[in-house]
Every structure is written in C-alpha cells, then in structure tokens.
Amino acid sequence: MGETEPFPAIFQYNIGSVAAGVLHYSLEDRASISREDSAIVVPFAQGDMINMFYRGIDDALEQKLGGLVAKSIALELGKTSKAMSDNQIELIKKQFSKALNEEIDRKYEGPLIASVEALPRHDLAKMAEALINLTVLKRRMSVNQRETVGGQVDVAILAKGEGFVWVKSRYSANG
C-alpha cells in the first residue's frame, strides 16, 4: 500500500538463497483490489482450509469429482449401450467442472466476497484468525497431513492512513 497506488495489492515471493551476492527469488502469486474486485481473500502457505471455506469444497475432492462423475456416467451408460469414448468422458468432465465452478461462484464465493466487502476491519481480523485456527484444527485431526500450523496466532491490520496496527499479539498490550 504505497502512496501512489489507489488500491492495495499483495505480492507473494519465494525467497531462495544468496549466491554470488545475489538474492534469488521468484514471484509466486499476486492479488489486488480494483474497481471490479473490491474484496479478496488470499491464503498464505497452507491454503487448503481457507480455500475450502471460501469455495465450499475441499481442493482434493474437487480435483477428483469430475473424473468420478464421468466414470459413473460411463459405467451406467455402458450397461445399456456401447462404452463412451475417452473424448466424450473428457467433455463430460469439462462440462461438469464448468457447472461446478459456476455454482461455487454463485453460492459460495460471491456471497463470501459480499460479506468481506461489508465487514469492519476488526471483524476481518477475527475472520482471518478463525481461518488460521480452522487450519490448525484440520492439520491436528488429519491422519495424512503433518501438523505444520499452530501455536499462538498474532493478528494485525495494515490500513492506508493507519499503518500497521496490532489486533492481537503476544507482544502487545492488545493481545
């Protein structure tokens, strides 16, 4: 949030090592507010729980769903007629994925973004903390995932005009 930018933006970098006096890094992702996108939710590091909250479906399940639907249709049609071609199965998967994403946009992402747009800053901070705590709980309860998130959660707000303000911190009087 510089002085010349009209809207906030976020850039996520992968930082590597220093070799021959040069820091190696790469831009991983970026997002920004604009007139068209007046609110965004951007996860850092482990985004699976936040994406599930945001999109209403687990990433891994979403990846498998199109194939499962196409396979089920092919099996059912195979009972009464000739088997489907690979091209037909791929077309079903693409059509299903498009319909699923439209439903997610309409039922989950759109309403969530509308809520995020309207929330006061401190409520946004509480939402961010809650999403982190959901990630902690999911990691702790999953048998196939390492517990990589945990401990005390510090929350701050970065706002143009106000700067960096702690909402909850183990190092401040607010926390």
FENRABEL-V484247 format. One record per residue. N is the residue number from 1. RES is the residue in three letters. BURIAL is + if it has 24 or more other ideal C-beta (glycine too) atoms within 12 Angstrom, else -. Layout:
N,RES,BURIAL + N,RES,BURIAL
This chain:
1,MET,- + 2,GLY,- + 3,GLU,- + 4,THR,- + 5,GLU,- + 6,PRO,- + 7,PHE,- + 8,PRO,- + 9,ALA,- + 10,ILE,- + 11,PHE,- + 12,GLN,- + 13,TYR,- + 14,ASN,- + 15,ILE,- + 16,GLY,- + 17,SER,- + 18,VAL,- + 19,ALA,- + 20,ALA,- + 21,GLY,- + 22,VAL,- + 23,LEU,- + 24,HIS,- + 25,TYR,- + 26,SER,- + 27,LEU,- + 28,GLU,- + 29,ASP,- + 30,ARG,- + 31,ALA,- + 32,SER,- + 33,ILE,- + 34,SER,- + 35,ARG,- + 36,GLU,- + 37,ASP,- + 38,SER,- + 39,ALA,+ + 40,ILE,+ + 41,VAL,+ + 42,VAL,+ + 43,PRO,+ + 44,PHE,- + 45,ALA,- + 46,GLN,+ + 47,GLY,+ + 48,ASP,+ + 49,MET,+ + 50,ILE,+ + 51,ASN,+ + 52,MET,+ + 53,PHE,+ + 54,TYR,+ + 55,ARG,+ + 56,GLY,- + 57,ILE,+ + 58,ASP,- + 59,ASP,- + 60,ALA,- + 61,LEU,- + 62,GLU,+ + 63,GLN,- + 64,LYS,- + 65,LEU,+ + 66,GLY,+ + 67,GLY,- + 68,LEU,- + 69,VAL,- + 70,ALA,+ + 71,LYS,- + 72,SER,- + 73,ILE,+ + 74,ALA,+ + 75,LEU,- + 76,GLU,- + 77,LEU,- + 78,GLY,- + 79,LYS,- + 80,THR,- + 81,SER,- + 82,LYS,- + 83,ALA,- + 84,MET,- + 85,SER,- + 86,ASP,- + 87,ASN,- + 88,GLN,- + 89,ILE,+ + 90,GLU,- + 91,LEU,- + 92,ILE,+ + 93,LYS,+ + 94,LYS,- + 95,GLN,- + 96,PHE,+ + 97,SER,+ + 98,LYS,- + 99,ALA,- + 100,LEU,+ + 101,ASN,- + 102,GLU,- + 103,GLU,- + 104,ILE,+ + 105,ASP,- + 106,ARG,- + 107,LYS,- + 108,TYR,+ + 109,GLU,+ + 110,GLY,- + 111,PRO,- + 112,LEU,+ + 113,ILE,- + 114,ALA,- + 115,SER,- + 116,VAL,+ + 117,GLU,- + 118,ALA,- + 119,LEU,- + 120,PRO,- + 121,ARG,- + 122,HIS,- + 123,ASP,- + 124,LEU,+ + 125,ALA,+ + 126,LYS,- + 127,MET,+ + 128,ALA,+ + 129,GLU,+ + 130,ALA,- + 131,LEU,+ + 132,ILE,+ + 133,ASN,+ + 134,LEU,+ + 135,THR,+ + 136,VAL,+ + 137,LEU,- + 138,LYS,+ + 139,ARG,- + 140,ARG,- + 141,MET,- + 142,SER,- + 143,VAL,- + 144,ASN,- + 145,GLN,- + 146,ARG,- + 147,GLU,- + 148,THR,- + 149,VAL,+ + 150,GLY,- + 151,GLY,- + 152,GLN,- + 153,VAL,+ + 154,ASP,- + 155,VAL,+ + 156,ALA,+ + 157,ILE,+ + 158,LEU,- + 159,ALA,- + 160,LYS,- + 161,GLY,- + 162,GLU,- + 163,GLY,- + 164,PHE,- + 165,VAL,- + 166,TRP,- + 167,VAL,+ + 168,LYS,+ + 169,SER,- + 170,ARG,- + 171,TYR,- + 172,SER,- + 173,ALA,- + 174,ASN,- + 175,GLY,-
